Amino acid sequence: MTFAGASHLTFARKEFRAQVPSWVTVDTDLVVLASGVVEMGLGLSTLLLPRQRRTTGLTLAAFYVAIFPGNIGQYVERTDGFGLDTDMKRLLRLFGQPALIAAALWAAGLPERGR
């Protein structure tokens, strides 16, 4: 997450701008920069605040839910970015987002595991 967030601010900025749907009324670059800062914060929290694991994992899962419309927008609007240059690639990516949400919840310790 920390690396992905940093890439929002640097070398992958153009690719991330392609993922902001056209219907978002906030400046595209601002969305990319803000989401990058959030990702960096979540990544650093994961690394540096192990006692906050549940909070970080839940926040990360919520973040993945919040950015999912961007993935849908990229598919519907047929926007290329990160090598997602066909409808099939963009469609398959949609199925990866629930996996990321599940991984974040697992990292948060959910569902509760036997004690």
Buried (B, 14 or more C-beta within 10 A) or exposed (E): BBEBBBBBBEEBBEBBBBBBBEEEEEEBEEBBBEBBBBBBBBBBBBEEEEEEBEEBBBBBBEBBBEBBBBBEBBBBEEBEBBEBEEEEEBEEBEEEBEEBBEBBBEBBEBEEEEE
